[in-house]
Amino acid sequence: MFLDLINLYNKNSSSNKTPLEDFNTECFANILRLFEIVKKDFIYNFLKLPEDKYVIKTQLKKDLPNNPNCIIDLVFIGNKNICFIENKVESSEGYEQLSRYCKVLDIHFDNLKKYLFYCTKYTDPKNRNKEFNNYNFKQFKWFEIAKFLKKYSNENPIIKNYILFLNHFKMAQDNTFKVENLLTLENMMKTIEIVEFHIDNCKFEFNTFFGYEKYNSNFNWNQLKNHNRISHYNSGILISQSNKYSEVLYSIELGDLTLSTHIYVNSDHEQYEQFNAIDLENFPLKCRVENWGTSIYMKEDLGKFLNNENSDKLIKDWFLNSFEILKTLIANNSQLHWR
């Protein structure tokens, strides 16, 4: 829902600038307004503000000498307390922004107890010289807010959608290095080398069956980042006069820890309907249809080869057999225009 809204804004806006920070602030503020139990939990248990009758305001404008348009992102105003929260996503603090907020608190809310908070996506340490101590300063990150909200997501589809929105913009992940991350990094390169060996071990036969395609040097990194796999492929397995995408690919999938081989065809391909009509009854293959395209594939659990001294040969045999099966499928469906 939230992604749809911001995408709709992008589509219809004449400006190239997306107000992600403002949009995000309004979404979060309205979740708190909609759900009183979440609002109270956030105010008293997350922010740890004193008991009060708080009203939530966004984009609060207050004048300062020589600065007639000071705007505060998110404000909690009570009878005895006031809290300013400055929210950042991809940007950092504006020129003396927090200092100006302190002046607004002093000039316009002199009779209230003052709190100044700073919420960011990235690490951006403030108050190193204790200059904001009189304002009960604290800072936190969006992933902490996402973590706070997760306990409500199963029962609340709006909050669930908002967390998906935060995930999309990488605001819900903790980027702090921990011991377990260092241990993972220590073993990661060795694991990738092993996986690459098994993929490279079948390249000659794959290229003999389906042809050769040259990749750029970042191919495996892009596969890891975007698909969580190491793979080798050949695009254009189905001929397209309008350059619509298809591929034949084999991989080791790191998400579900499987060997995988597939033929994939985009849904806008001229032969898409014919491809979907292929009869798989006599093949050990499965079909997965998505909005964007269809895959005919086979998989094997990588755990079957664990601690087996012959795993090099067994994994290669599995891949070569899968190539033979796809080659037979192609031969049996000559009504399609294969490359």
Backbone torsions as a table, in degrees:
resi	resn	phi	psi	omega
1	MET	NA	-52.3	-178.4
2	PHE	-66.4	-38.3	176.6
3	LEU	-64.3	-40.2	178.2
4	ASP	-61.2	-40.4	-178.4
5	LEU	-65.8	-46.1	-178.6
6	ILE	-71.8	-31.4	174.9
7	ASN	-67.1	-36.8	177.0
8	LEU	-64.0	-40.9	176.7
9	TYR	-60.4	-46.7	-179.1
10	ASN	-59.1	-41.0	-176.0
11	LYS	-66.7	-36.4	-172.6
12	ASN	-103.7	-3.8	-178.4
13	SER	-84.1	139.9	175.3
14	SER	-81.6	-11.1	179.8
15	SER	-92.4	148.0	176.2
16	ASN	-85.0	-5.3	-176.3
17	LYS	-98.0	123.9	177.3
18	THR	-93.6	125.6	-178.7
19	PRO	-79.8	62.2	-174.2
20	LEU	-59.1	-43.6	-178.1
21	GLU	-63.8	-45.8	179.7
22	ASP	-66.2	-42.8	179.4
23	PHE	-60.6	-45.9	-179.5
24	ASN	-62.7	-42.7	178.8
25	THR	-60.7	-44.9	-179.4
26	GLU	-64.5	-40.5	178.0
27	CYS	-60.2	-49.5	-177.3
28	PHE	-65.8	-44.0	179.8
29	ALA	-60.3	-40.2	-178.4
30	ASN	-73.9	-27.8	171.5
31	ILE	-62.6	-43.8	178.7
32	LEU	-65.1	-37.6	178.2
33	ARG	-68.0	-37.5	-177.2
34	LEU	-70.7	-37.2	-170.7
35	PHE	-120.5	100.1	-173.5
36	GLU	-60.6	-38.1	-178.8
37	ILE	-65.4	-36.7	177.9
38	VAL	-69.8	-41.5	178.6
39	LYS	-58.5	-49.0	-178.6
40	LYS	-65.3	-40.9	178.9
41	ASP	-61.7	-42.9	-179.8
42	PHE	-66.4	-45.4	-176.7
43	ILE	-66.1	-46.8	-170.5
44	TYR	-92.6	-30.1	-176.3
45	ASN	-103.3	-30.9	177.4
46	PHE	-90.6	-56.8	179.7
47	LEU	-76.8	-24.9	-179.2
48	LYS	58.9	44.7	174.0
49	LEU	-81.6	156.7	178.3
50	PRO	-67.7	159.7	175.6
51	GLU	-58.3	133.8	-179.9
52	ASP	-172.2	172.1	174.8
53	LYS	-99.2	94.3	-172.2
54	TYR	-91.3	138.4	170.8
55	VAL	-112.1	137.3	-178.6
56	ILE	-96.0	129.1	175.3
57	LYS	-127.5	149.2	175.4
58	THR	-125.3	153.1	178.9
59	GLN	51.4	46.6	179.9
60	LEU	-72.1	125.4	-178.4
61	LYS	-103.1	129.2	176.9
62	LYS	-139.7	137.9	-179.7
63	ASP	-83.9	145.3	172.1
64	LEU	-128.0	154.4	172.7
65	PRO	-56.7	128.9	-179.0
66	ASN	68.5	8.5	177.3
67	ASN	-151.2	82.5	-171.7
68	PRO	-76.6	-1.1	-173.8
69	ASN	-140.2	61.6	177.7
70	CYS	-85.8	122.2	-174.6
71	ILE	-116.7	126.8	179.4
72	ILE	-104.6	130.5	-173.7
73	ASP	-59.8	-57.5	-170.8
74	LEU	-138.5	130.0	-174.6
75	VAL	-133.6	135.5	171.4
76	PHE	-112.6	112.1	-177.1
77	ILE	-110.6	122.7	175.5
78	GLY	-115.4	-174.4	178.1
79	ASN	-73.3	-29.5	-175.9
80	LYS	-123.3	-10.8	-173.6
81	ASN	-136.0	152.0	173.8
82	ILE	-141.7	139.5	-178.9
83	CYS	-129.8	123.5	172.2
84	PHE	-99.3	134.3	173.5
85	ILE	-124.5	120.0	174.0
86	GLU	-95.5	124.1	-176.0
87	ASN	-106.3	131.7	176.3
88	LYS	-127.2	144.8	174.4
89	VAL	-118.4	-77.9	-178.6
90	GLU	-98.5	-8.1	-178.7
91	SER	-105.8	170.6	175.3
92	SER	-110.5	-178.6	-177.4
93	GLU	-59.3	135.3	173.2
94	GLY	-69.8	172.2	-176.1
95	TYR	-57.7	114.4	178.9
96	GLU	49.4	34.5	-174.9
97	GLN	-63.4	-49.1	-179.3
98	LEU	-66.8	-36.2	177.4
99	SER	-63.9	-38.9	177.6
100	ARG	-66.4	-36.1	176.8
101	TYR	-62.9	-38.2	177.5
102	CYS	-61.0	-40.8	178.2
103	LYS	-64.4	-39.6	176.9
104	VAL	-61.4	-44.3	178.4
105	LEU	-59.9	-43.2	-177.7
106	ASP	-68.8	-41.2	-174.8
107	ILE	-80.3	-43.9	-171.1
108	HIS	-99.1	-16.1	-176.7
109	PHE	-135.2	45.0	-174.5
110	ASP	-61.7	-29.5	-174.7
111	ASN	-88.0	0.3	-177.3
112	LEU	-110.1	152.8	172.7
113	LYS	-73.7	134.1	-166.4
114	LYS	-108.5	138.8	177.3
115	TYR	-132.6	133.1	178.5
116	LEU	-126.5	117.7	-178.3
117	PHE	-121.0	154.9	-175.8
118	TYR	-135.2	116.6	-176.8
119	CYS	-113.4	128.0	-175.2
120	THR	-134.6	164.0	170.1
121	LYS	-84.5	-42.9	-177.8
122	TYR	-105.9	162.7	176.2
123	THR	-65.6	128.4	-178.9
124	ASP	-150.5	75.0	-171.8
125	PRO	-60.6	135.1	177.3
126	LYS	-128.1	174.6	176.1
127	ASN	62.8	29.5	-179.0
128	ARG	-65.8	-29.2	178.7
129	ASN	-100.3	16.8	177.9
130	LYS	61.2	24.3	-175.6
131	GLU	-71.4	-17.2	-178.9
132	PHE	-108.8	12.4	-176.5
133	ASN	-59.7	-33.1	-179.1
134	ASN	-70.2	-6.0	-178.2
135	TYR	-115.3	21.3	177.7
136	ASN	50.5	45.6	-172.1
137	PHE	-65.9	140.2	168.1
138	LYS	-150.7	158.4	175.8
139	GLN	-135.7	153.7	-178.3
140	PHE	-151.7	177.1	-176.3
141	LYS	-118.7	161.7	-178.6
142	TRP	-62.9	-30.3	179.8
143	PHE	-64.3	-28.2	177.4
144	GLU	-70.3	-36.8	175.6
145	ILE	-67.5	-41.8	177.2
146	ALA	-60.1	-43.2	178.4
147	LYS	-62.6	-40.6	177.3
148	PHE	-61.3	-41.4	-175.2
149	LEU	-76.3	-21.2	-172.4
150	LYS	-59.1	-30.4	-179.1
151	LYS	-66.6	-16.0	178.5
152	TYR	-99.9	-8.0	-168.2
153	SER	-71.3	-31.4	-177.9
154	ASN	-66.1	-34.7	-176.7
155	GLU	-98.5	-7.0	-172.5
156	ASN	-130.6	102.7	-176.6
157	PRO	-64.3	-28.2	178.8
158	ILE	-67.9	-46.3	178.3
159	ILE	-65.8	-38.2	177.5
160	LYS	-59.8	-43.1	178.2
161	ASN	-66.7	-36.5	179.0
162	TYR	-65.9	-39.0	177.1
163	ILE	-65.1	-37.0	174.8
164	LEU	-61.3	-39.6	176.1
165	PHE	-61.1	-46.3	178.0
166	LEU	-62.5	-40.4	177.8
167	ASN	-61.3	-42.5	-177.6
168	HIS	-58.9	-38.6	-179.2
169	PHE	-95.9	17.3	175.6
170	LYS	55.5	39.4	179.0
171	MET	-103.2	-4.6	-175.9
172	ALA	-105.5	2.5	-176.6
173	GLN	-105.5	140.6	177.8
174	ASP	-83.8	115.0	-177.8
175	ASN	-96.8	14.4	179.3
176	THR	-77.8	128.6	176.1
177	PHE	-67.0	129.1	177.0
178	LYS	-122.3	170.1	-177.8
179	VAL	-56.5	-42.8	-177.7
180	GLU	-65.0	-30.4	176.3
181	ASN	-66.3	-41.4	179.5
182	LEU	-65.7	-38.8	177.9
183	LEU	-65.6	-38.3	177.6
184	THR	-64.9	-44.6	178.9
185	LEU	-59.9	-37.0	-178.5
186	GLU	-59.7	-36.3	-176.7
187	ASN	-98.4	-9.8	-171.4
188	MET	-63.9	-47.6	-176.1
189	MET	-63.3	-38.8	178.2
190	LYS	-64.1	-41.6	179.0
191	THR	-63.4	-44.7	179.6
192	ILE	-62.7	-39.6	178.1
193	GLU	-61.4	-40.7	178.8
194	ILE	-65.1	-45.2	-179.9
195	VAL	-62.8	-44.8	179.0
196	GLU	-61.1	-36.3	178.2
197	PHE	-58.5	-47.3	-176.8
198	HIS	-68.0	-33.2	175.5
199	ILE	-69.7	-46.7	179.9
200	ASP	-62.4	-29.6	-176.6
201	ASN	-65.6	-16.2	-177.3
202	CYS	-117.0	4.0	-174.0
203	LYS	-64.4	-40.9	-177.0
204	PHE	-60.0	-48.6	-178.4
205	GLU	-65.7	-40.9	179.2
206	PHE	-61.7	-46.9	-179.4
207	ASN	-65.1	-32.0	176.5
208	THR	-66.4	-41.0	179.7
209	PHE	-71.3	-47.4	-164.5
210	PHE	-120.6	-1.7	-179.4
211	GLY	97.4	167.7	-174.5
212	TYR	-112.3	140.4	175.4
213	GLU	-133.5	133.3	-179.0
214	LYS	-87.9	134.9	-179.2
215	TYR	-111.1	164.5	172.2
216	ASN	-80.7	168.3	-173.0
217	SER	-68.1	-16.7	-178.7
218	ASN	-96.1	11.0	-172.8
219	PHE	-58.1	-51.1	-176.9
220	ASN	-64.9	-37.5	177.3
221	TRP	-62.9	-42.9	178.3
222	ASN	-63.9	-38.3	177.5
223	GLN	-63.9	-42.4	177.9
224	LEU	-63.1	-47.6	-175.2
225	LYS	-69.0	-43.0	-172.6
226	ASN	-92.5	-26.9	-174.3
227	HIS	-128.8	-3.3	179.0
228	ASN	56.8	48.9	-178.9
229	ARG	-155.6	162.2	165.8
230	ILE	-112.1	132.0	-171.7
231	SER	-148.6	172.4	171.7
232	HIS	-141.1	139.3	-174.0
233	TYR	-150.4	171.6	172.2
234	ASN	-137.4	122.9	-178.2
235	SER	-87.3	163.4	177.2
236	GLY	73.0	31.5	179.3
237	ILE	-63.3	-31.1	171.5
238	LEU	-104.5	128.6	-176.9
239	ILE	-66.8	135.7	177.0
240	SER	-134.0	126.1	178.3
241	GLN	-73.8	-18.1	-178.7
242	SER	-111.8	19.7	175.3
243	ASN	61.1	36.0	174.6
244	LYS	-78.3	152.2	-166.1
245	TYR	-87.1	139.6	167.8
246	SER	-150.8	162.0	-179.1
247	GLU	-157.7	157.0	164.3
248	VAL	-118.7	133.9	-169.0
249	LEU	-148.8	144.9	168.0
250	TYR	-127.4	151.0	-171.0
251	SER	-158.6	164.3	162.8
252	ILE	-110.6	115.8	-175.5
253	GLU	-88.3	121.6	-176.4
254	LEU	-84.4	-16.4	178.9
255	GLY	-72.8	-54.9	180.0
256	ASP	-103.3	6.8	176.1
257	LEU	54.3	62.0	-179.5
258	THR	-133.7	156.9	162.0
259	LEU	-85.0	142.0	-175.8
260	SER	-147.1	140.5	173.0
261	THR	-135.7	136.5	-178.5
262	HIS	-151.1	161.1	162.7
263	ILE	-113.2	127.6	-179.2
264	TYR	-121.5	140.6	178.5
265	VAL	-133.7	129.3	176.9
266	ASN	-64.7	149.0	-176.7
267	SER	-68.8	-17.2	178.9
268	ASP	-94.1	6.9	179.8
269	HIS	-71.9	143.7	-179.0
270	GLU	-60.1	-29.7	-176.6
271	GLN	-101.0	15.8	-174.2
272	TYR	-60.2	-46.5	-178.3
273	GLU	-64.4	-40.4	177.3
274	GLN	-65.2	-39.2	178.1
275	PHE	-63.0	-42.3	179.2
276	ASN	-65.6	-22.8	-177.6
277	ALA	-86.9	-0.3	-180.0
278	ILE	-60.2	133.5	179.5
279	ASP	-84.7	119.6	-177.9
280	LEU	-103.7	11.5	-171.8
281	GLU	-57.2	-37.9	-176.1
282	ASN	-100.0	17.7	-178.7
283	PHE	-123.6	144.9	176.6
284	PRO	-81.6	50.5	-174.8
285	LEU	-121.8	155.9	176.1
286	LYS	-121.4	162.6	-179.6
287	CYS	-124.2	132.0	176.3
288	ARG	-123.3	120.4	-178.7
289	VAL	-107.5	123.3	175.9
290	GLU	-119.5	171.0	179.0
291	ASN	-60.3	-32.8	-174.0
292	TRP	-92.7	-12.2	-179.7
293	GLY	167.2	-179.9	-176.4
294	THR	-126.2	140.2	174.6
295	SER	-118.8	135.0	165.5
296	ILE	-106.7	123.0	-166.7
297	TYR	-148.2	167.1	167.6
298	MET	-140.4	149.6	-176.6
299	LYS	-135.1	159.0	173.3
300	GLU	-143.4	139.5	-179.9
301	ASP	-67.5	124.3	179.9
302	LEU	-64.2	-25.3	179.7
303	GLY	-61.9	-22.0	179.1
304	LYS	-65.6	-18.8	-177.5
305	PHE	-106.0	6.7	-174.3
306	LEU	-66.4	133.2	176.3
307	ASN	58.1	23.5	178.6
308	ASN	-99.3	121.2	-177.9
309	GLU	-62.9	-21.2	179.3
310	ASN	-97.1	16.2	-174.2
311	SER	-61.1	-32.8	178.5
312	ASP	-55.8	-50.3	-178.2
313	LYS	-70.0	-41.8	-176.1
314	LEU	-65.6	-41.1	178.5
315	ILE	-66.6	-42.6	178.0
316	LYS	-62.9	-43.0	178.7
317	ASP	-59.1	-40.6	-179.5
318	TRP	-64.0	-47.1	-179.9
319	PHE	-62.3	-44.7	-178.5
320	LEU	-63.2	-38.1	176.5
321	ASN	-63.6	-39.8	179.0
322	SER	-65.5	-35.4	176.7
323	PHE	-64.3	-43.0	178.7
324	GLU	-59.8	-41.8	-179.0
325	ILE	-64.5	-44.8	178.7
326	LEU	-66.4	-36.2	178.2
327	LYS	-64.5	-39.4	176.7
328	THR	-66.1	-40.7	177.1
329	LEU	-58.7	-44.2	179.0
330	ILE	-63.2	-44.4	-179.2
331	ALA	-63.9	-35.2	-178.3
332	ASN	-79.5	-6.8	-179.0
333	ASN	-126.7	56.9	-176.5
334	SER	-71.9	-7.6	175.6
335	GLN	-67.6	-19.9	173.5
336	LEU	-87.2	153.6	-178.8
337	HIS	-94.7	91.7	179.1
338	TRP	-85.3	156.4	177.6
339	ARG	-79.2	NA	NA
